[in-house]
Amino acid sequence: MAEGIYSLLLVGTGIVGLFFSIMALVNPAFARKHVETSPKVWLWRKYFGVEKALVWTRKIFLPLGIVISLGLIILGIILVI
């Protein structure tokens, strides 16, 4: 029973992360709004500025988020099997 709950949480978290990562990669305005307004990116904005933080986000962190999200989905599916 616990494995089912964990797998559901993993798959759900993976799907949400995958959705927002792909959305930010496809829609540059969404990514820019996130970089400009998110408190999680505040330190990156402070040190590197909005443009550089946006470039790093699109080239490094969003593809990494996609890989991690896919890993969570696969792990959740493996727990069910």
C-alpha positions as CSV (number, residue, x, y, z in Angstrom):
1,M,0.0,0.0,0.0
2,A,2.8,2.4,0.9
3,E,4.6,1.7,-2.4
4,G,1.4,2.7,-4.3
5,I,1.2,6.0,-2.5
6,Y,4.9,6.7,-3.0
7,S,4.7,5.8,-6.7
8,L,1.7,8.1,-7.1
9,L,3.6,11.0,-5.5
10,L,6.7,10.3,-7.6
11,V,4.8,10.1,-10.8
12,G,2.7,13.2,-10.0
13,T,5.7,15.3,-9.0
14,G,7.5,14.1,-12.2
15,I,4.6,15.1,-14.4
16,V,4.3,18.6,-12.8
17,G,8.0,19.2,-13.1
18,L,8.1,17.9,-16.7
19,F,5.1,20.1,-17.6
20,F,6.7,23.3,-16.2
21,S,10.2,22.6,-17.6
22,I,8.9,22.0,-21.1
23,M,6.6,25.0,-20.9
24,A,9.5,27.2,-19.9
25,L,11.6,25.8,-22.8
26,V,8.9,26.3,-25.4
27,N,7.6,29.7,-24.2
28,P,10.4,32.2,-23.6
29,A,8.0,34.7,-22.0
30,F,7.1,32.2,-19.3
31,A,10.8,31.5,-18.6
32,R,11.5,35.2,-18.4
33,K,8.6,35.9,-16.1
34,H,9.8,33.1,-13.8
35,V,13.4,34.4,-13.7
36,E,12.3,37.9,-13.1
37,T,9.7,37.2,-10.3
38,S,10.7,33.9,-8.6
39,P,12.3,34.2,-5.2
40,K,14.2,31.0,-6.0
41,V,16.1,32.8,-8.7
42,W,16.8,35.9,-6.6
43,L,20.5,35.0,-6.0
44,W,21.2,34.2,-9.6
45,R,19.6,37.6,-10.7
46,K,21.7,39.4,-8.1
47,Y,25.0,38.0,-9.2
48,F,24.5,37.5,-12.9
49,G,21.6,39.7,-14.0
50,V,18.4,38.7,-15.6
51,E,19.7,38.0,-19.1
52,K,22.6,35.7,-17.9
53,A,20.3,33.9,-15.4
54,L,17.8,33.4,-18.2
55,V,20.5,31.9,-20.5
56,W,21.7,29.5,-17.7
57,T,18.2,28.5,-16.9
58,R,17.3,27.7,-20.5
59,K,20.6,25.9,-21.3
60,I,21.4,24.1,-18.1
61,F,18.6,24.0,-15.5
62,L,15.5,23.3,-17.6
63,P,17.1,20.3,-19.5
64,L,18.3,19.0,-16.1
65,G,14.8,19.5,-14.7
66,I,13.4,17.4,-17.6
67,V,15.8,14.6,-16.9
68,I,15.1,14.6,-13.2
69,S,11.3,14.7,-13.8
70,L,11.6,11.7,-16.2
71,G,13.7,9.9,-13.6
72,L,10.9,10.5,-11.0
73,I,8.3,9.2,-13.4
74,I,10.3,6.1,-14.2
75,L,11.1,5.4,-10.6
76,G,7.4,5.8,-9.7
77,I,6.4,3.3,-12.4
78,I,9.1,0.8,-11.3
79,L,7.7,1.0,-7.7
80,V,4.3,-0.1,-9.0
81,I,5.7,-3.1,-10.9
